[in-house]
């Protein structure tokens, strides 16, 4: 078979149906695909017995899957197909000791200085052949100086190191090194009882608890043949939108603070808390934890909860409009936002940026529209008008999505109330020798989980991808030829996840 298998979002398929082609055809197929406006959703290695395989989930207007078998060394797809494969291949080399020959910058994705030397299927060390001394790209020249920031930061955030190569104030190159707290999430997901999977997935990135856990539960539902009642799907969709609202509003507040415009920073900060409280109203937790479970949701959103959410949205919509007008009409703010940290559409396309960062550069991709789940197929899509790729555009995309999400929640509240039964944590028998990939539009962009089972229905490989995996390189590109003093503003306009990247 010379073409990948077309699949649906959240569709369980027998692994025997996935085309397994020889590597030369695999290389040609994937490089041709990305050169024809295709993108990579997942690209990872897995072991079955003593055999090593590479599996790729691709997207254009549809989702596709294909795999190949490899030896320890294989020609680098990054060298042939470009930057979209870059981090994926580094991760494959790091996790399984497979070497993509010709890779332009093969270094660790995540820090492993204290690793105990977990052997791969070839008996190699987990850190096989990848330099552990963290060599950084250097720009030579008498006027060039280097600025290192982190990995320990002044704020209460996860560690991450930023290495700037500068000529005066101008940044010539920024290299970002993450993964200092490598938690082994993917290994845990194949070794703990299934009922703990949602608990772990809610903690992959605490600000995306709904987004990651929804992907996990949808994967279990597909492989276990579980049906979710329409009323529960309404609550799930509402929770994902409330998570988006709280985080986008918080981002606008942080951007206000970075340009020392304190009134909107204070207003946005307070309003963010209101939306976290609405998640509390819906689920009993301000981050939506423990709400979504395989087969539905654990809480019933009754008339009282619906009234509280509707009333609060009516109240906050006017306040949000006013404070957004205050922020985006200030000349001092526009002077800092416009033309700062620009990522051109061609660059965003080459990197495969997703979510608000991609849409701000003109990439019209939103999982809610392209591969809808839950109730999104019944809801209108959003349109972003600011697409210049700068800080202003990334802020305006958030503003547009805030107003759109308010409309979506109101539409969900206006749907006929459909009774549903709350679900309890349980173990579900998964289809043997099967595969499923799930995608949802988290507030940062495309969240994706991929689950493969063995012939007994046990998890063979669980692959997690946070949107930040695509977008950190976009932040590095935003700093090219930019003043180093603009880094905090550019960083906040992306607001990527350290822990979502550091699996």
Secondary structure by P-SEA (a helix, b strand, c coil): ccccccccccccccccccccccaaaaaaaaaaaaaaccccccccccccccbbbbbbbbbccbbbbbbbccccccccccccccccaaaaaaaaaacccccccccccccccccccccccccccccccccccccccccccccccccbbbbbccccccccccbbbbbbbcccccccbbbbbccccccaaaaaaacccccaaaaaaaaccccaaaaaaaaaaaaaaaaacccccaaaaaaaaaaaaaaaaaaaaaaaaaaaaaacccaaaaaaaaaaaaaaaaaaaaccccccccccccccccccccaaaaaaaaaaaaaaaaaaaaaaaaaaacaaaaaaccccccccaaaaaaaccccaaaaaacccccccccccccccccbbbbbbccccccaaaaaaaaaaaaaaaaaaaaaaaaccbbbbbbbcbbbbbccccbbbbbbbbccccbbbbbbbbcccccccbbbbbccccccaaaaaaaaccccccaaaaaaaaaccccccccc
